[in-house]
Amino acid sequence: SRRGRHLFSVTLSLLRLLITRLERITPDSVWAHRASGLRGALLAYAKRLASGAPVDEARVRPLIQAAFIVLEQAAREKQKR
């Protein structure tokens, strides 16, 4: 069974990439507010990971998945303009 398996691992480089991409969403996008909240949450986890503190992957994975969705939706919105 593939249940419980994930396509990505929670790494500092992945968190930094998502944080950077979320920052680039234009403020007039309908996704900007959501991106800002996700960015803040991911930044907190990135700081913990960078300091060597333990990170509960079960809590951060949904945030990562949400970040990918927001980025995808913001890109689609931008294409429609």
Phi and psi in degrees as a GROMACS rama.xvg file:
@    title "Ramachandran Plot"
@    xaxis  label "Phi"
@    yaxis  label "Psi"
@TYPE xy
-90.948  -1.47996  ARG-2
-60.7136  134.121  ARG-3
91.4479  -12.964  GLY-4
-87.4992  149.294  ARG-5
-124.678  151.75  HIS-6
-83.2054  -7.30067  LEU-7
-143.093  156.643  PHE-8
-108.239  150.851  SER-9
-78.7833  106.843  VAL-10
-124.619  157.78  THR-11
-62.1862  -38.9912  LEU-12
-65.5489  -37.7037  SER-13
-65.5461  -44.5765  LEU-14
-61.8599  -43.4966  LEU-15
-63.582  -40.1852  ARG-16
-61.4493  -47.5392  LEU-17
-64.3998  -41.3377  LEU-18
-59.6112  -46.0747  ILE-19
-62.2796  -44.1698  THR-20
-66.8795  -40.4543  ARG-21
-64.3177  -33.6249  LEU-22
-62.8649  -28.0793  GLU-23
-84.2203  -5.35883  ARG-24
-68.8612  128.396  ILE-25
-61.9534  139.806  THR-26
-59.641  -24.3821  PRO-27
-86.3535  2.67152  ASP-28
-74.0846  145.645  SER-29
-66.6136  -15.5285  VAL-30
-93.5914  -4.05787  TRP-31
-61.7833  -43.1484  ALA-32
-64.638  -45.4645  HIS-33
-62.6918  -41.4047  ARG-34
-61.2766  -39.6008  ALA-35
-63.2706  -44.5543  SER-36
-64.4682  -43.4876  GLY-37
-64.4159  -41.0692  LEU-38
-59.5586  -44.0493  ARG-39
-62.1286  -43.1461  GLY-40
-66.4882  -43.3566  ALA-41
-66.33  -35.8881  LEU-42
-62.3726  -40.4997  LEU-43
-62.4712  -43.156  ALA-44
-67.4615  -37.7881  TYR-45
-62.8505  -40.9216  ALA-46
-63.4914  -41.5524  LYS-47
-62.9557  -45.6682  ARG-48
-63.2522  -42.2255  LEU-49
-64.88  -31.2447  ALA-50
-83.6836  -6.02351  SER-51
90.2023  1.98842  GLY-52
-72.1547  151.08  ALA-53
-68.1463  145.575  PRO-54
-123.833  128.581  VAL-55
-79.0654  101.695  ASP-56
-61.1649  -30.0512  GLU-57
-64.4256  -26.0959  ALA-58
-87.9634  -32.4802  ARG-59
-85.4861  -28.0185  VAL-60
-57.0048  -45.7923  ARG-61
-61.7147  -31.9944  PRO-62
-67.6995  -40.4708  LEU-63
-64.3337  -45.0733  ILE-64
-61.4285  -42.1177  GLN-65
-63.5831  -37.9557  ALA-66
-62.8422  -42.9305  ALA-67
-62.0216  -40.3554  PHE-68
-64.7535  -45.9491  ILE-69
-61.2665  -43.6011  VAL-70
-62.4003  -41.3706  LEU-71
-64.6731  -44.7717  GLU-72
-66.8905  -39.3337  GLN-73
-64.6422  -37.7353  ALA-74
-66.3435  -41.1119  ALA-75
-63.5096  -41.7123  ARG-76
-61.1384  -42.527  GLU-77
-64.7073  -37.4471  LYS-78
-65.1377  -31.1709  GLN-79
-74.1281  -19.0126  LYS-80
